[in-house]
Amino acid sequence: MLPVIVISAVGLLGLIALIFFKPSVIIRGRSFNIYWLAPLLGAALLVLLGCIGFGDVVRGLTDPSGMNPLKILVLLISMTVISIYLDNAGFFSYIAARMLRVAGSSSKALFFLLYAIVSFLTFFTSNDIIVLTFTPFICYFARSAKIDPVPFLVCEFVAANTWSMALIIGNPTNIYLASNAGIEFFEYLKTMILPTLASALVSLTIMWLIFSKKLSMPIAPAEGRAKLENRFHVYTALSHLVVCIVLMSISLYIDIPMWLISLCACLSLLSCSLLYSAIKRAKPLMIKRTVRRAPWDVIPFVISMFVIVLAFEKSGITEKLTAFLARGSAVFTFGGASFLSANLINNIPMSVLFSSICGGVSGHTQVRALYASIAGSNIGAFLTPIGAIAGIMWMSLLKIQRVEFGYTDFIKYGAMVSVPTMLTAIAVLSIIL
């Protein structure tokens, strides 16, 4: 047990260091993140030292029952590729421009409209894509209008990581925890919609109380006309996204797994784009740009964390953690522990670990523990920058955009908003479960 604890601890500490210092390697002029290197080395060392057998790893990765990590990665990357394609097609920029036209010169109207648009888009796509797309736009607009961007940036980040709880596809952590436990699309939505609504109301109210004075300044009306640069790409991607979501919502009834539906939708979208380029006798630049932006680095990251969790199970660590958390009310203990753990080791490895821990309890207790852990993995993302990879990338974008918003600012606003929001989610879950 001790070697597993030491190696895993060193690997996770290395992960934290790599996330904060953000080292990268450059291959053929492209920069690649290597935050996954520490857990990958830790996982490899666990296998080499015999803490977990190579055969156990292979069996775990290829387990035909349920959602093994490879299927979850297919689902995650496929849905992300569709969202990235929409972004590259200019859909999100178009929505942002239309939003500015509607808001006019009112900072308050823009604040609430931004919250509504980000929440709506996150509900159907991915929180990470929305955050990384809207952040440069907010910084650019605030600089042009000479207004403080902080209220709008915090609003965007909180909205994306609150409403990502609503659907199973809203966050990679939802996909991992829920799919691994066999929770279906509508079953998930039915349970999480009320905690999401309550949490959203609380977080929005708190942000309004914090920023109401700053939002009294008028803004310069937007000029120009918002338009879609290439309607074919936008409409093709939107139609694929809608069909994909509809089919995933009824996957239980048509007996087709969600990962296969998302993979087929992704491949179909890329095929349509390739055919369109061939007809136009043009290079498939949309495909190239989309594939380059896909989160391929999450593959070694998730697999490495899965190996570490397998080693935890084999050595008995997971069993001890499960027994400790199962002593109290599952919603409060698992919710609070996942909320804090996400900010110690990031919410993706936290979800891999808690999926295994939740598997150690049974019956209704397991259901309560799983949904509480899902809430913690989402809301924990806006307590500290390390809570989610999107948070680290968000902070990097702000530095590039020359916005004065440091780690202490993140934690200050994050604590004021995330703690009552998490307590609200836990309270609602304890009532409905």
Helices and strands as residue ranges (DSSP letters): H 2-21, E 24-27, E 30-33, H 37-48, H 54-61, H 69-88, H 91-103, H 107-124, H 127-145, H 150-163, H 172-180, H 185-211, G 214-216, H 231-249, H 251-254, H 258-280, H 285-293, H 298-315, H 317-325, H 330-345, H 347-358, H 363-379, G 380-382, G 385-387, H 389-400, H 407-432
